[in-house]
């Protein structure tokens, strides 16, 4: 249950009809789970330490990307350590 209206910037991301419907609903009648993404880190490697997966990518749980990001990181790291292919 919300105790205050949904921020206008959040409603602006929705289809106008959905935003209007939500805005017309009393806050106490809306159930919302907020998720926030963080800006990417400026670097994921320093010296012999590399951040992978959830440690490297602060993303909301609703995106369900944690495992995929970790797998992609592991593949890129393996290629970089192998030296036979580009790390990107």
PDB file as gemmi writes it, atoms N, CA and C in Angstrom:
CRYST1    1.000    1.000    1.000  90.00  90.00  90.00 P 1                      
ATOM      1  N   UNK A   1       0.839  -1.177   0.000  1.00  0.00           N  
ATOM      2  CA  UNK A   1       0.000   0.000   0.000  1.00  0.00           C  
ATOM      3  C   UNK A   1       0.887   1.245   0.000  1.00  0.00           C  
ATOM      4  N   UNK A   2       0.584   2.173  -0.892  1.00  0.00           N  
ATOM      5  CA  UNK A   2       1.327   3.428  -0.947  1.00  0.00           C  
ATOM      6  C   UNK A   2       0.818   4.405   0.094  1.00  0.00           C  
ATOM      7  N   UNK A   3       1.702   5.236   0.568  1.00  0.00           N  
ATOM      8  CA  UNK A   3       1.313   6.285   1.512  1.00  0.00           C  
ATOM      9  C   UNK A   3       1.376   7.659   0.862  1.00  0.00           C  
ATOM     10  N   UNK A   4       1.866   7.717  -0.366  1.00  0.00           N  
ATOM     11  CA  UNK A   4       1.967   8.976  -1.107  1.00  0.00           C  
ATOM     12  C   UNK A   4       1.780   8.665  -2.578  1.00  0.00           C  
ATOM     13  N   UNK A   5       1.438   9.647  -3.394  1.00  0.00           N  
ATOM     14  CA  UNK A   5       1.227   9.395  -4.829  1.00  0.00           C  
ATOM     15  C   UNK A   5       2.502   8.922  -5.519  1.00  0.00           C  
ATOM     16  N   UNK A   6       2.313   8.204  -6.604  1.00  0.00           N  
ATOM     17  CA  UNK A   6       3.452   7.763  -7.418  1.00  0.00           C  
ATOM     18  C   UNK A   6       4.085   8.999  -8.044  1.00  0.00           C  
ATOM     19  N   UNK A   7       5.411   9.098  -8.024  1.00  0.00           N  
ATOM     20  CA  UNK A   7       6.081  10.278  -8.597  1.00  0.00           C  
ATOM     21  C   UNK A   7       5.727  10.476 -10.069  1.00  0.00           C  
ATOM     22  N   UNK A   8       5.573  11.729 -10.454  1.00  0.00           N  
ATOM     23  CA  UNK A   8       5.214  12.060 -11.842  1.00  0.00           C  
ATOM     24  C   UNK A   8       6.215  11.492 -12.836  1.00  0.00           C  
ATOM     25  N   UNK A   9       7.531  11.488 -12.479  1.00  0.00           N  
ATOM     26  CA  UNK A   9       8.529  10.962 -13.416  1.00  0.00           C  
ATOM     27  C   UNK A   9       8.369   9.460 -13.633  1.00  0.00           C  
ATOM     28  N   UNK A  10       7.848   8.752 -12.652  1.00  0.00           N  
ATOM     29  CA  UNK A  10       7.585   7.316 -12.822  1.00  0.00           C  
ATOM     30  C   UNK A  10       6.369   7.113 -13.721  1.00  0.00           C  
ATOM     31  N   UNK A  11       5.332   7.908 -13.514  1.00  0.00           N  
ATOM     32  CA  UNK A  11       4.142   7.798 -14.357  1.00  0.00           C  
ATOM     33  C   UNK A  11       4.450   8.169 -15.804  1.00  0.00           C  
ATOM     34  N   UNK A  12       5.364   9.097 -16.010  1.00  0.00           N  
ATOM     35  CA  UNK A  12       5.709   9.547 -17.363  1.00  0.00           C  
ATOM     36  C   UNK A  12       6.316   8.433 -18.203  1.00  0.00           C  
ATOM     37  N   UNK A  13       6.825   7.392 -17.579  1.00  0.00           N  
ATOM     38  CA  UNK A  13       7.437   6.278 -18.307  1.00  0.00           C  
ATOM     39  C   UNK A  13       6.393   5.295 -18.837  1.00  0.00           C  
ATOM     40  N   UNK A  14       5.150   5.444 -18.393  1.00  0.00           N  
ATOM     41  CA  UNK A  14       4.088   4.509 -18.760  1.00  0.00           C  
ATOM     42  C   UNK A  14       3.290   5.015 -19.951  1.00  0.00           C  
ATOM     43  N   UNK A  15       2.527   4.112 -20.562  1.00  0.00           N  
ATOM     44  CA  UNK A  15       1.574   4.507 -21.593  1.00  0.00           C  
ATOM     45  C   UNK A  15       0.618   5.517 -20.954  1.00  0.00           C  
ATOM     46  N   UNK A  16       0.221   6.562 -21.684  1.00  0.00           N  
ATOM     47  CA  UNK A  16      -0.631   7.606 -21.096  1.00  0.00           C  
ATOM     48  C   UNK A  16      -1.918   7.089 -20.451  1.00  0.00           C  
ATOM     49  N   UNK A  17      -2.545   6.083 -21.049  1.00  0.00           N  
ATOM     50  CA  UNK A  17      -3.791   5.556 -20.465  1.00  0.00           C  
ATOM     51  C   UNK A  17      -3.516   4.838 -19.152  1.00  0.00           C  
ATOM     52  N   UNK A  18      -2.409   4.094 -19.086  1.00  0.00           N  
ATOM     53  CA  UNK A  18      -2.059   3.415 -17.838  1.00  0.00           C  
ATOM     54  C   UNK A  18      -1.697   4.433 -16.766  1.00  0.00           C  
ATOM     55  N   UNK A  19      -0.944   5.464 -17.148  1.00  0.00           N  
ATOM     56  CA  UNK A  19      -0.563   6.510 -16.199  1.00  0.00           C  
ATOM     57  C   UNK A  19      -1.798   7.216 -15.650  1.00  0.00           C  
ATOM     58  N   UNK A  20      -2.766   7.515 -16.520  1.00  0.00           N  
ATOM     59  CA  UNK A  20      -3.994   8.187 -16.079  1.00  0.00           C  
ATOM     60  C   UNK A  20      -4.788   7.313 -15.111  1.00  0.00           C  
ATOM     61  N   UNK A  21      -4.864   6.031 -15.406  1.00  0.00           N  
ATOM     62  CA  UNK A  21      -5.587   5.109 -14.526  1.00  0.00           C  
ATOM     63  C   UNK A  21      -4.930   5.040 -13.151  1.00  0.00           C  
ATOM     64  N   UNK A  22      -3.621   4.912 -13.131  1.00  0.00           N  
ATOM     65  CA  UNK A  22      -2.905   4.841 -11.852  1.00  0.00           C  
ATOM     66  C   UNK A  22      -3.026   6.161 -11.098  1.00  0.00           C  
ATOM     67  N   UNK A  23      -2.889   7.279 -11.802  1.00  0.00           N  
ATOM     68  CA  UNK A  23      -2.972   8.589 -11.156  1.00  0.00           C  
ATOM     69  C   UNK A  23      -4.353   8.826 -10.559  1.00  0.00           C  
ATOM     70  N   UNK A  24      -5.397   8.245 -11.162  1.00  0.00           N  
ATOM     71  CA  UNK A  24      -6.760   8.418 -10.664  1.00  0.00           C  
ATOM     72  C   UNK A  24      -7.088   7.497  -9.496  1.00  0.00           C  
ATOM     73  N   UNK A  25      -6.221   6.539  -9.226  1.00  0.00           N  
ATOM     74  CA  UNK A  25      -6.445   5.587  -8.134  1.00  0.00           C  
ATOM     75  C   UNK A  25      -5.883   6.158  -6.841  1.00  0.00           C  
ATOM     76  N   UNK A  26      -6.656   6.120  -5.746  1.00  0.00           N  
ATOM     77  CA  UNK A  26      -6.128   6.623  -4.474  1.00  0.00           C  
ATOM     78  C   UNK A  26      -4.861   5.859  -4.080  1.00  0.00           C  
ATOM     79  N   UNK A  27      -3.848   6.556  -3.569  1.00  0.00           N  
ATOM     80  CA  UNK A  27      -2.578   5.898  -3.223  1.00  0.00           C  
ATOM     81  C   UNK A  27      -2.751   4.689  -2.305  1.00  0.00           C  
ATOM     82  N   UNK A  28      -3.678   4.754  -1.381  1.00  0.00           N  
ATOM     83  CA  UNK A  28      -3.849   3.635  -0.445  1.00  0.00           C  
ATOM     84  C   UNK A  28      -4.424   2.387  -1.116  1.00  0.00           C  
ATOM     85  N   UNK A  29      -4.906   2.518  -2.360  1.00  0.00           N  
ATOM     86  CA  UNK A  29      -5.449   1.378  -3.091  1.00  0.00           C  
ATOM     87  C   UNK A  29      -4.438   0.788  -4.074  1.00  0.00           C  
ATOM     88  N   UNK A  30      -3.241   1.362  -4.137  1.00  0.00           N  
ATOM     89  CA  UNK A  30      -2.221   0.901  -5.074  1.00  0.00           C  
ATOM     90  C   UNK A  30      -1.168   0.092  -4.329  1.00  0.00           C  
ATOM     91  N   UNK A  31      -0.851  -1.067  -4.865  1.00  0.00           N  
ATOM     92  CA  UNK A  31       0.249  -1.869  -4.338  1.00  0.00           C  
ATOM     93  C   UNK A  31       1.391  -1.722  -5.326  1.00  0.00           C  
ATOM     94  N   UNK A  32       2.560  -1.300  -4.845  1.00  0.00           N  
ATOM     95  CA  UNK A  32       3.694  -1.070  -5.741  1.00  0.00           C  
ATOM     96  C   UNK A  32       4.962  -1.625  -5.139  1.00  0.00           C  
ATOM     97  N   UNK A  33       5.775  -2.214  -5.983  1.00  0.00           N  
ATOM     98  CA  UNK A  33       7.105  -2.668  -5.597  1.00  0.00           C  
ATOM     99  C   UNK A  33       8.085  -1.838  -6.407  1.00  0.00           C  
ATOM    100  N   UNK A  34       8.853  -1.007  -5.726  1.00  0.00           N  
ATOM    101  CA  UNK A  34       9.787  -0.124  -6.406  1.00  0.00           C  
ATOM    102  C   UNK A  34      11.120  -0.818  -6.591  1.00  0.00           C  
ATOM    103  N   UNK A  35      11.707  -0.585  -7.730  1.00  0.00           N  
ATOM    104  CA  UNK A  35      13.050  -1.069  -7.980  1.00  0.00           C  
ATOM    105  C   UNK A  35      13.843   0.083  -8.580  1.00  0.00           C  
ATOM    106  N   UNK A  36      15.104   0.122  -8.247  1.00  0.00           N  
ATOM    107  CA  UNK A  36      15.950   1.211  -8.704  1.00  0.00           C  
ATOM    108  C   UNK A  36      17.228   0.635  -9.291  1.00  0.00           C  
ATOM    109  N   UNK A  37      17.633   1.170 -10.404  1.00  0.00           N  
ATOM    110  CA  UNK A  37      18.900   0.797 -11.009  1.00  0.00           C  
ATOM    111  C   UNK A  37      19.942   1.839 -10.643  1.00  0.00           C  
ATOM    112  N   UNK A  38      21.156   1.427 -10.562  1.00  0.00           N  
ATOM    113  CA  UNK A  38      22.254   2.335 -10.270  1.00  0.00           C  
ATOM    114  C   UNK A  38      23.084   2.538 -11.517  1.00  0.00           C  
ATOM    115  N   UNK A  39      23.766   3.657 -11.587  1.00  0.00           N  
ATOM    116  CA  UNK A  39      24.662   3.899 -12.715  1.00  0.00           C  
ATOM    117  C   UNK A  39      25.769   2.850 -12.717  1.00  0.00           C  
ATOM    118  N   UNK A  40      26.219   2.446 -13.893  1.00  0.00           N  
ATOM    119  CA  UNK A  40      27.307   1.458 -13.962  1.00  0.00           C  
ATOM    120  C   UNK A  40      28.567   1.979 -13.271  1.00  0.00           C  
ATOM    121  N   UNK A  41      29.337   1.064 -12.732  1.00  0.00           N  
ATOM    122  CA  UNK A  41      30.618   1.432 -12.137  1.00  0.00           C  
ATOM    123  C   UNK A  41      31.567   1.900 -13.237  1.00  0.00           C  
ATOM    124  N   UNK A  42      32.460   2.825 -12.929  1.00  0.00           N  
ATOM    125  CA  UNK A  42      33.378   3.312 -13.965  1.00  0.00           C  
ATOM    126  C   UNK A  42      34.368   2.249 -14.433  1.00  0.00           C  
ATOM    127  N   UNK A  43      34.668   1.288 -13.580  1.00  0.00           N  
ATOM    128  CA  UNK A  43      35.561   0.194 -13.973  1.00  0.00           C  
ATOM    129  C   UNK A  43      35.229  -1.043 -13.156  1.00  0.00           C  
ATOM    130  N   UNK A  44      35.433  -2.195 -13.766  1.00  0.00           N  
ATOM    131  CA  UNK A  44      35.128  -3.463 -13.111  1.00  0.00           C  
ATOM    132  C   UNK A  44      36.379  -4.261 -12.792  1.00  0.00           C  
ATOM    133  N   UNK A  45      37.531  -3.758 -13.239  1.00  0.00           N  
ATOM    134  CA  UNK A  45      38.796  -4.456 -13.021  1.00  0.00           C  
ATOM    135  C   UNK A  45      39.803  -3.468 -12.451  1.00  0.00           C  
ATOM    136  N   UNK A  46      40.515  -3.936 -11.433  1.00  0.00           N  
ATOM    137  CA  UNK A  46      41.641  -3.159 -10.913  1.00  0.00           C  
ATOM    138  C   UNK A  46      42.713  -4.157 -10.513  1.00  0.00           C  
ATOM    139  N   UNK A  47      43.844  -4.063 -11.190  1.00  0.00           N  
ATOM    140  CA  UNK A  47      44.924  -5.015 -10.911  1.00  0.00           C  
ATOM    141  C   UNK A  47      44.475  -6.432 -11.204  1.00  0.00           C  
ATOM    142  N   UNK A  48      44.587  -7.297 -10.203  1.00  0.00           N  
ATOM    143  CA  UNK A  48      44.222  -8.705 -10.377  1.00  0.00           C  
ATOM    144  C   UNK A  48      42.823  -9.022  -9.863  1.00  0.00           C  
ATOM    145  N   UNK A  49      42.026  -8.000  -9.593  1.00  0.00           N  
ATOM    146  CA  UNK A  49      40.670  -8.187  -9.068  1.00  0.00           C  
ATOM    147  C   UNK A  49      39.653  -7.741 -10.114  1.00  0.00           C  
ATOM    148  N   UNK A  50      38.666  -8.601 -10.380  1.00  0.00           N  
ATOM    149  CA  UNK A  50      37.592  -8.274 -11.315  1.00  0.00           C  
ATOM    150  C   UNK A  50      36.251  -8.546 -10.645  1.00  0.00           C  
ATOM    151  N   UNK A  51      35.332  -7.618 -10.780  1.00  0.00           N  
ATOM    152  CA  UNK A  51      33.975  -7.825 -10.285  1.00  0.00           C  
ATOM    153  C   UNK A  51      33.163  -8.500 -11.381  1.00  0.00           C  
ATOM    154  N   UNK A  52      32.391  -9.501 -11.010  1.00  0.00           N  
ATOM    155  CA  UNK A  52      31.556 -10.245 -11.958  1.00  0.00           C  
ATOM    156  C   UNK A  52      30.135 -10.337 -11.435  1.00  0.00           C  
ATOM    157  N   UNK A  53      29.209 -10.573 -12.333  1.00  0.00           N  
ATOM    158  CA  UNK A  53      27.825 -10.848 -11.956  1.00  0.00           C  
ATOM    159  C   UNK A  53      27.204  -9.773 -11.096  1.00  0.00           C  
ATOM    160  N   UNK A  54      26.518 -10.186 -10.019  1.00  0.00           N  
ATOM    161  CA  UNK A  54      25.793  -9.253  -9.161  1.00  0.00           C  
ATOM    162  C   UNK A  54      26.710  -8.211  -8.532  1.00  0.00           C  
ATOM    163  N   UNK A  55      27.944  -8.547  -8.262  1.00  0.00           N  
ATOM    164  CA  UNK A  55      28.874  -7.587  -7.664  1.00  0.00           C  
ATOM    165  C   UNK A  55      29.202  -6.460  -8.642  1.00  0.00           C  
ATOM    166  N   UNK A  56      29.148  -6.746  -9.918  1.00  0.00           N  
ATOM    167  CA  UNK A  56      29.521  -5.759 -10.927  1.00  0.00           C  
ATOM    168  C   UNK A  56      28.324  -4.998 -11.487  1.00  0.00           C  
ATOM    169  N   UNK A  57      27.167  -5.590 -11.428  1.00  0.00           N  
ATOM    170  CA  UNK A  57      25.991  -5.010 -12.077  1.00  0.00           C  
ATOM    171  C   UNK A  57      24.877  -4.805 -11.072  1.00  0.00           C  
ATOM    172  N   UNK A  58      24.696  -3.585 -10.646  1.00  0.00           N  
ATOM    173  CA  UNK A  58      23.616  -3.266  -9.711  1.00  0.00           C  
ATOM    174  C   UNK A  58      22.354  -2.986 -10.517  1.00  0.00           C  
ATOM    175  N   UNK A  59      21.538  -4.001 -10.702  1.00  0.00           N  
ATOM    176  CA  UNK A  59      20.305  -3.834 -11.454  1.00  0.00           C  
ATOM    177  C   UNK A  59      19.140  -4.342 -10.621  1.00  0.00           C  
ATOM    178  N   UNK A  60      17.966  -3.896 -10.963  1.00  0.00           N  
ATOM    179  CA  UNK A  60      16.793  -4.289 -10.188  1.00  0.00           C  
ATOM    180  C   UNK A  60      16.500  -5.774 -10.370  1.00  0.00           C  
ATOM    181  N   UNK A  61      15.898  -6.351  -9.341  1.00  0.00           N  
ATOM    182  CA  UNK A  61      15.540  -7.761  -9.389  1.00  0.00           C  
ATOM    183  C   UNK A  61      14.489  -8.039 -10.450  1.00  0.00           C  
ATOM    184  N   UNK A  62      13.666  -7.043 -10.746  1.00  0.00           N  
ATOM    185  CA  UNK A  62      12.589  -7.254 -11.704  1.00  0.00           C  
ATOM    186  C   UNK A  62      13.097  -7.507 -13.114  1.00  0.00           C  
ATOM    187  N   UNK A  63      14.341  -7.186 -13.391  1.00  0.00           N  
ATOM    188  CA  UNK A  63      14.877  -7.410 -14.732  1.00  0.00           C  
ATOM    189  C   UNK A  63      15.319  -8.847 -14.950  1.00  0.00           C  
ATOM    190  N   UNK A  64      15.501  -9.591 -13.900  1.00  0.00           N  
ATOM    191  CA  UNK A  64      15.908 -10.996 -14.002  1.00  0.00           C  
ATOM    192  C   UNK A  64      17.124 -11.167 -14.912  1.00  0.00           C  
ATOM    193  N   UNK A  65      18.146 -10.336 -14.708  1.00  0.00           N  
ATOM    194  CA  UNK A  65      19.335 -10.375 -15.558  1.00  0.00           C  
ATOM    195  C   UNK A  65      20.590 -10.780 -14.807  1.00  0.00           C  
ATOM    196  N   UNK A  66      20.488 -11.044 -13.532  1.00  0.00           N  
ATOM    197  CA  UNK A  66      21.675 -11.340 -12.740  1.00  0.00           C  
ATOM    198  C   UNK A  66      22.471 -12.525 -13.248  1.00  0.00           C  
ATOM    199  N   UNK A  67      21.794 -13.640 -13.500  1.00  0.00           N  
ATOM    200  CA  UNK A  67      22.497 -14.837 -13.964  1.00  0.00           C  
ATOM    201  C   UNK A  67      23.094 -14.604 -15.355  1.00  0.00           C  
ATOM    202  N   UNK A  68      22.332 -13.959 -16.231  1.00  0.00           N  
ATOM    203  CA  UNK A  68      22.818 -13.706 -17.580  1.00  0.00           C  
ATOM    204  C   UNK A  68      24.041 -12.794 -17.556  1.00  0.00           C  
ATOM    205  N   UNK A  69      23.978 -11.735 -16.748  1.00  0.00           N  
ATOM    206  CA  UNK A  69      25.118 -10.815 -16.654  1.00  0.00           C  
ATOM    207  C   UNK A  69      26.344 -11.546 -16.110  1.00  0.00           C  
ATOM    208  N   UNK A  70      26.160 -12.399 -15.121  1.00  0.00           N  
ATOM    209  CA  UNK A  70      27.273 -13.157 -14.563  1.00  0.00           C  
ATOM    210  C   UNK A  70      27.886 -14.101 -15.580  1.00  0.00           C  
ATOM    211  N   UNK A  71      27.048 -14.764 -16.359  1.00  0.00           N  
ATOM    212  CA  UNK A  71      27.548 -15.682 -17.388  1.00  0.00           C  
ATOM    213  C   UNK A  71      28.301 -14.907 -18.470  1.00  0.00           C  
ATOM    214  N   UNK A  72      27.741 -13.777 -18.903  1.00  0.00           N  
ATOM    215  CA  UNK A  72      28.432 -12.964 -19.902  1.00  0.00           C  
ATOM    216  C   UNK A  72      29.786 -12.494 -19.370  1.00  0.00           C  
ATOM    217  N   UNK A  73      29.808 -12.070 -18.108  1.00  0.00           N  
ATOM    218  CA  UNK A  73      31.071 -11.625 -17.502  1.00  0.00           C  
ATOM    219  C   UNK A  73      32.094 -12.751 -17.472  1.00  0.00           C  
ATOM    220  N   UNK A  74      31.657 -13.934 -17.102  1.00  0.00           N  
ATOM    221  CA  UNK A  74      32.577 -15.066 -17.013  1.00  0.00           C  
ATOM    222  C   UNK A  74      33.154 -15.410 -18.385  1.00  0.00           C  
ATOM    223  N   UNK A  75      32.327 -15.356 -19.422  1.00  0.00           N  
ATOM    224  CA  UNK A  75      32.815 -15.650 -20.769  1.00  0.00           C  
ATOM    225  C   UNK A  75      33.834 -14.606 -21.236  1.00  0.00           C  
ATOM    226  N   UNK A  76      33.533 -13.326 -20.985  1.00  0.00           N  
ATOM    227  CA  UNK A  76      34.461 -12.267 -21.384  1.00  0.00           C  
ATOM    228  C   UNK A  76      35.775 -12.396 -20.623  1.00  0.00           C  
ATOM    229  N   UNK A  77      35.691 -12.685 -19.323  1.00  0.00           N  
ATOM    230  CA  UNK A  77      36.898 -12.853 -18.517  1.00  0.00           C  
ATOM    231  C   UNK A  77      37.718 -14.047 -19.007  1.00  0.00           C  
ATOM    232  N   UNK A  78      37.050 -15.155 -19.325  1.00  0.00           N  
ATOM    233  CA  UNK A  78      37.766 -16.337 -19.817  1.00  0.00           C  
ATOM    234  C   UNK A  78      38.487 -16.026 -21.120  1.00  0.00           C  
ATOM    235  N   UNK A  79      37.821 -15.294 -22.023  1.00  0.00           N  
ATOM    236  CA  UNK A  79      38.467 -14.924 -23.283  1.00  0.00           C  
ATOM    237  C   UNK A  79      39.666 -14.012 -23.039  1.00  0.00           C  
ATOM    238  N   UNK A  80      39.513 -13.068 -22.113  1.00  0.00           N  
ATOM    239  CA  UNK A  80      40.596 -12.138 -21.829  1.00  0.00           C  
ATOM    240  C   UNK A  80      41.789 -12.872 -21.216  1.00  0.00           C  
ATOM    241  N   UNK A  81      41.535 -13.837 -20.333  1.00  0.00           N  
ATOM    242  CA  UNK A  81      42.620 -14.583 -19.697  1.00  0.00           C  
ATOM    243  C   UNK A  81      43.294 -15.541 -20.684  1.00  0.00           C  
ATOM    244  N   UNK A  82      42.480 -16.078 -21.606  1.00  0.00           N  
ATOM    245  CA  UNK A  82      43.016 -16.992 -22.612  1.00  0.00           C  
ATOM    246  C   UNK A  82      43.938 -16.241 -23.570  1.00  0.00           C  
ATOM    247  N   UNK A  83      43.594 -15.002 -23.876  1.00  0.00           N  
ATOM    248  CA  UNK A  83      44.415 -14.183 -24.748  1.00  0.00           C  
ATOM    249  C   UNK A  83      44.278 -14.473 -26.225  1.00  0.00           C  
ATOM    250  N   UNK A  84      43.468 -15.459 -26.579  1.00  0.00           N  
ATOM    251  CA  UNK A  84      43.349 -15.822 -27.999  1.00  0.00           C  
ATOM    252  C   UNK A  84      42.246 -15.043 -28.718  1.00  0.00           C  
ATOM    253  N   UNK A  85      41.359 -14.406 -27.948  1.00  0.00           N  
ATOM    254  CA  UNK A  85      40.275 -13.639 -28.563  1.00  0.00           C  
ATOM    255  C   UNK A  85      40.163 -12.299 -27.871  1.00  0.00           C  
ATOM    256  N   UNK A  86      39.467 -11.393 -28.546  1.00  0.00           N  
ATOM    257  CA  UNK A  86      39.216 -10.076 -27.963  1.00  0.00           C  
ATOM    258  C   UNK A  86      38.340 -10.217 -26.734  1.00  0.00           C  
ATOM    259  N   UNK A  87      38.569  -9.387 -25.719  1.00  0.00           N  
ATOM    260  CA  UNK A  87      37.793  -9.435 -24.477  1.00  0.00           C  
ATOM    261  C   UNK A  87      36.446  -8.770 -24.641  1.00  0.00           C  
ATOM    262  N   UNK A  88      36.221  -8.026 -25.697  1.00  0.00           N  
ATOM    263  CA  UNK A  88      34.945  -7.304 -25.849  1.00  0.00           C  
ATOM    264  C   UNK A  88      33.950  -8.071 -26.675  1.00  0.00           C  
TER     265      UNK A  88                                                      
END                                                                             
